[in-house]
Amino acid sequence: MTDDYLVRIGRLIRDARQHRGWTQAQLAEALSTSQSAVNRIERGNQNISLEMIARIGEALDSEIVSLGYAGPMHLRVVGGRRLSGAIDVKTSKNACVALLCATLLNAGRTTLRRVARIEEVYRILEVLGSIGVRARWINDGNDLEIVPPAELDLAAMDTDAARRTRSVIMFLGPLLHRTDRFRIPYAGGCDLGTRTVQPHMNALRHFGLDITATDGFYHAEVDREATPHRPIVLTERGDTVTENALLAAARNDGVTVIRNASSNYMVQDLCFFLEELGVRVEGIGTTTLTVYGVAAIDRDVDYAPSEDPVEAMSLLAAAVVTESELTIRRVPIEFMEIELAVLEEMGLDHELTPEYRADNGRTRLVDLTVRPSKLRSPIDKIHPMPFPGLNIDNVPFFAAIAATAQGSTLIHDWVYDNRAIYLTELTRLGAQVKLLDPHRVLVEGPTRWRAAEMMCPPALRPAVVVLLAMMAAEGTSVLRNVYVINRGYEDLAERLNTIGAQIEIFRDI
């Protein structure tokens, strides 16, 4: 072993020992060796065998020193700690990815303020960069400047990056105005004809887009003579479906009416941005949008997307499960009112400041203070509805909250196939979560959380729910391979640490 590896191994062992709360002498006793030997190992000054590495891992009850490639990121969580202070909500992931796709409409320079630095954004930026769009972080990395080329090089698209984000489907709307033929890859499982894709095809067909799916790509051809002659009725009131229709309508030289449209937060942010581009949109916040498109857009625009209500819900849930008093600043209250009404019925003690405006000048924000509360299960089941109902992405957080409440809570996650199954992972942390069918779970509370070591669920929101439960559990937990969390949250572990959590990021050697 090289000295560098010895130092890295030593640091990992030291950190694992300290998180367990052991002294060097205690670890030495467990290993039947001397404290001085442990000291040398931790300083990287002693050769160490694979057998000794395995013994240390067993003694510390962790796979922290398992050998592998330096790839996946893991989290070690010391739970049972109270949170305190205040934390700001970051800008919306879903709004940011839609706005990045919308920059393809504009021949001018776009500046987006406080863009979420998350994996989903990075993947879209990689795709944009591969086709010739110049993007650079400015103002100490807080803002993003995007300048498109005169001609996109679609043949050079980074297909690997594109396949790692379902958001690339929103390239269809803007690209149909740029070229007559193109192709984009689709993510695994996202086949033509499934509910996640077919509504996009139905909506964009009105603009002359014809799609065939073969060999892992959507092959697109555009009929330039086609234009919507009647209102487009979306077969699904989905967020990305509505956004794709808006992106297509923005440069359709005429008036497009979109019915059964989503009025959710990311759709509203996209509408506000389109208005900055000179596209008039009527009916923002309703299910009928009327878009007055323009044939060409060449403007230098500066826009600040609003804050993320799902991150706000994540932070609220963190306070509830850890029985903490916490102030969550810059909460987009319009998209949290139903959740708060349900939680108030459950007994949540909270307080709101007067409303103020987000940096986009349109979205209503408040600061929310949550206090430790004795919760009881809700009278009705928890189930999502299109805005202004309970947000689809906020449903999983109610599993962790319900686990702290007295009584039985039925959660019906009817939108996503099988996402509810991942909520049963909470049983490994002490919760009583019974799967009734692929869409429904029954949660019994209250819970005495316990620490565990486990793999991160592959779904974003359930993964964060597991992390929050680990924060509530006394002892040290390990959550492995947290890439899915990084897709949707910026520096989540570090930010939770600023308000009292104890979460360490580590990787295998």
N, C-alpha and C positions, 0 to 999 in steps of 0.2 A: 504493500500500500504506500502511496506517496504521502508526503507530509501534509499536503493540502487535504487529502481525504481524511487523514487522521484528525486534523483540526476540525473539519466539518462534522465528523462523527462525534468527536468530543463535545462540540457545541450542542448537537442534537441531544446527546445523553444528558448534558448539564441542564438544558431547558426542560427536558421531560422530567428529570428528577425534581427540579424546582417547582414545576407545575403540580407534581404529586405532593409537594410539601415535605419531601424527604431531605435529610442532611446527607452529606457524603458518607458519614459513618453508617447511617441506616442502609444506604445502597450497598456499601461494602459488606455489611453483615448479611444482607440478602444474597450476595454473590459469594460469600465465604472467602473474601479477600480483605485487603487492608484499605484504610481510608487513603493512605498515600498513593496506592495503586489507582483508586478511583480518581484522585486528584490529577494524576499524570494522564489518565485516559481522557479526562475532560479538557485538559490543556493541549491534547494532541501530541503528548510526549511519550506515548507508549504504543508499541504495536499491539493490535487487537485482532483476535481471530474471529472467524464467522461464528464459531461456537459461542464465544463470549458475547458477541453482538446479540445472538439469539437469546442467551441467558438474561442479558440486560433487558431486552424487550419483554421477556416473560416476567421478570421481577417488577418492572414498571407497569405491567398490564397494558402495554401499548405496542403497536407495530411501528412506532416512530423510527426505529433504526432498521427497518426492513430495507433490503437492497433492491435497487431497480434503477430505471433511468430517471433523470431529474426532470420529470414532466409534471404529473398531476399535482395540484395544490390541495393541501389538506388544512383543517382547522382543529386546534386543540382548545377546548373550552373548559374553563374552570367555572362551574355554575354555582347557583345559590347566592349570587351577589345582587344587591339592590342597585338599580340605576338611579341617577339623579342629574339635575341640571337641565340643560336645554340643548336641542339639536335641530338643525335646519333640514327641511325636506329638499332633496335634489330635484333637478328638472326631470321631466317625464321621459323615460326610455322610449315608450311607444310613440310619443310625439316626435322625439328626436329622429328616430329612424324614418318616420313618414316625411319629415322635413328634408332629410338628406335625399330621399328619393325625389322629392318635389324640386330640388335644385336642378334636376335634369330638364325642367321646363324653361329655365332661365338662361339666357345667353350672357347675362351680366354677373357681377360678383355678388355672392351671398355671404353675409356674416351672421352666424348663429351664436348667441350668447349662452354661456354656461352649459354647454352641451355635456350630457352624461358621458363620462369616459368609461364605457363598459364594453364587454366583448361583442355584443350585438352591434353597437356603433362601429367598432373596429372592423368587423367583417364587412359592413356596408362600405366603409371607407376604402377597404382593400379592393372591393369590387369596383368602386368608382375610380380609384387610382389606376386600376388595370386597363380601363377603357379610355384613359386620357384626362380625367378630371383631376385638377390640381387642388389638393386640400392641405392646409397647414394649420397647426395650432398656434394661436397668437395670444398676446396679453397674459404671459406666464402660464400658458396652457389652458386658460379658462374658456377661451372662445375659439371658434372654428371658422376659417375663411375658405370659401370654395369658389374656384374659378373653372368653368367648363372650357373645353377646347372648341374650336370651330366645328370640328367633325369628331364624333365619337368613334373609337376603334373597338367596336363590339366583338370582333373576332378574337381580340386579345383578352377577353373577360376572364378573370380569375375564377374558374369554375369551382375550385376547392373551397374558396371563401364563400362563394355564392351558395353552395350546397349546405353550408353550416348556418345559414340564416333563412328562415321562412319569409323574412321581410323582403327578400329579393323579388317576390311576386309583385310588389308594388312598383317595379320597374316597367311593368307592362303598360300602365296608363300613360306615363310620359314618353316612353320610347316609341309608341305608335305614331307620335307626331314627328319623330326624327328620321325614320327610315321605313321603307316599304316591307323589308324582310329582316328578321333578326331571330335570335334564339337565346333563351336563358335556361340554365339548369334548374331542376326542381329538387327539393330536399327529399331524402328517402321517405317513403310512405305518403308522399304528397301527390298521389296519382290523379290524373285527369278524371273527373267524375266524382271524386269524393267531396264531402260537404265543404272542405276547406278551399277547394279550387273551383268547382263548377259555378258557384255564384259569381265569381270574377269573370268567367267566360261569358256568362249570360249578360252581365252588365256591359262588358267591353265590346260585345258583338254589335251593339248599337253604333259604335264608332268605326266599324269596318274591320275590327280585329278578328281574324280567324286563326284558331290554334289547333295544332295537332301535336300529340305527345308521343315521342318515340325515343328510345335509347337514352332515357334520362333527361331529355330536354323538351321544353316547350318551343315548338317551331311556329313562329308568328308570321302571318302575311296580312297586309293592311290594304283595304279597299278605300282609296282616297275619295271616292264619290259618296261614301256612306256618311250619314249624319243622323242623329236622333230626330225623328219626326213626331215623336210622342213621348210622354213622360217615361222614364226608365223606372220600372218597379223592381227593386231588389228582391230576390227570392229569399234572402236571409239578411236580417238587420245586423250585419257584421261590421266591425270597425274597419278592418283592412279592405273589405269589399267596398264600403262607402268611400274610403280614401282613394282606392283605385279609380272608381267612377269619377270622383272629384278631379283627380289628376288628368284623366282623359278629357273631362269637360272643360278644364281650365284653358286649353288651347284649341278647343273646338269653336270655330268662329260662328257663334250663334248662342241661342239660349237653350240650356239643358235643365230639365226638371228631373230630380232624383227623388223617388218616393220610397217609403220604408227605409229611410236612411238612418244610420246610427247617429246619435247626437252626443256621443261620449266625449271625454276630455281630449283625446288625441285628434279626433275629427274636428272639434272646435278649434284646436290650435292650428291644424292644417288650413282651415277656412280663414283664420286670421292672417296666416302667412300668405295665402293666395290673394287676399285683399291688398297686402303690401306689394304684391307683384302686379297689381292693377286689374285683378279679376274680381268682379263684384259677385258676392254670394249673399243671397237672401234666405232667411229661415234658419240661421245658425242657432243651434240648440233645439231644433225641432226635427221631426222625421221627414219633412219635405224641404229639400234644398233646391233653390233656383240659381243656376250658375250662368253668368254672362261672360262667356269665354272670349279670348282674344287670340288672333292667329299667331302672333309673335310676341315674345316677352324678352326684353333686354333692359333690365334695371339693376342698379346696385342697391341692394336691400340689406337692412340690418334688423334682425328679429330675435327676440328672447322667448323661447318656449317656456311654458308654465311648469309649475311643480307637479310631481307625480303623486296622485292620490293613493296609488297602491303602495308606494314606499311609505306614505303617511300612515296607512293602515298597518304596515309591517312594524313601524315604530310604536304605534299605539298598542299592538299586540305584545310587543316586547315589554312594555311597561306593565301590562295586565298580568302576564304570566310570571313576571319577576316580582310582582306586588310592589311596584315602585311608583314614586311621584316623579313625573317627567313632563317637561314642556316641549312640545313639538311645534316648531315655528314654520310658517309659510305653508299651511295646510290648505289645499284647494277645496274649500268647504262645500261648494256646489256639488262635488262628486264624492262627498263623505256624509251627507246629511242622513241618508237612509241607514247607513251603518251605525252612526251615532244614535239615531232614534232606537234601533234595535238594542244597542248596548245600554242605553239609558233605561229601557224596559228591563234589562237584565240586572240593573243596579249599579251601573258604572258611575262613579263620582268624577265629574270632569267640569271644566270651565273653558269658555271661549272668549277671546278678545273681540272688540269690534272689527268689522271687516275692513280690509284694505286691498289695493289692487296689485296684481302681479306685474312684473316688468313688461309684459305684453300690453298692459293697460286695460285688459279686458277681464281676465280671470279673477274671481273673488277669493281672497286668502284670509285666514285667521291664524292666530296662535292658539294651540290646544294644550291645556294642562290636564293630565290624567293622574288620579290619585288612587292609592290602594283601595280596593272595593271588595265587598262580599257579594259575589255574583250568584245569580240563580239562572237556571236554564230558561230560554225564551219560551213563550206560550206556543208560538207557531214554529214550524221548521225553518231552517236557514236555507234559502235558495236564491240564486241570482236571477236578475231580470235585466233587459236592456235599460240603459239610462233613461229615466232617472231612478231606476230600481237599484237594488244592491249589486255592486260591481262584480262581474264574473270572477275577476282575479282576486277579489277580496274574500271570496268564500273560504278558501283553505285556512285562512287565519282564524276563522271562527272555530275550527277544530281545536286549536291550541287554547283559545279563550274558553270554549265550552268545557274543555277538560279541567279548567280551574273552577268552574261554576258548580253549584249544587243542583243535581238532577240530571235528566236525560235530554240530550239535544239531537234532533234528527237533521242531518245536513244532506241536502239533495243537490249534487253538482251535475245537473242534467246536460250542460252544454258540451263538456269534454268527455269523450269516451275514455274510461279507465282512470282519469285523474284522481278520483276519490280513493282508488285502491292505494295510492301512495300515502294517504293519510293514516293508513293502518300502521305505518312505520312508527308512529308515536307510541304504539304498544311496547316497543323495545325500550322506551324511556319511562315506562310506568303507567301510561294512559290506558284507559279502557275504551278502545275504538273497535266497534263491531261492523264488519262489512256486510251490508244487507244485499247489495247487488252492485254492479260496476259503477253505479251513479250515486248510491246512498250509503252513508255510514251513520251509526248511532254512537254517540259519545256520552259516556257516563262520568260524572264528576262528583266531588273534586278529586284531584290527582296528587299523589305523592310522587313527584318526579324522581327518577334515578338516572345516574350517569350510564353511558354506554358508548361503545365504539362501533360505528356503522358506516356503510357507504351512503353517499349522498343520493337521494332519489333523483331520477332523471328529469323531473318536472320542476320548473323554477319555483313556483310559490310553495308547493309542498316541501321543497328543499329548505327554504327559509323557515318554514314552520318548524321543521326538525331542529334547525339551529336555535331558534327561540326557545324551544323546549329544553335543549341542552343548557341554555343560559339559566333556566329555572332549576335544573337538577343539581343537587349537592354532589360535589366530587368533580372529577375530570372526565370529560367526554371527548371523543375524536370523531370528526366528520370528514370522511375521505372523498377526494376528487370533487371539489366544489366548483368546477368550471361552470356548471349550470347557474350557480348563484352569481358568478361574475358576469354572466350574460346580461343580467338585469339590474345589478346593483353596483354602484361605484364605491370601492373601498369600504364595504359594509362592516367588516370586522374592525378595521381601524377606527371607524366612526363610532361604533358601539363601545369601543374601549374608552373613547373620550368621555362617555357618560357613565362609566363605572363597570362595564363588562371586562372580562379577562379572557381574551381570545388570541391565540397565537397562530400565525400562518407558518406552515412548514411544508417541505417537500421531501420525498424519498431521496436517498443519496444516489 
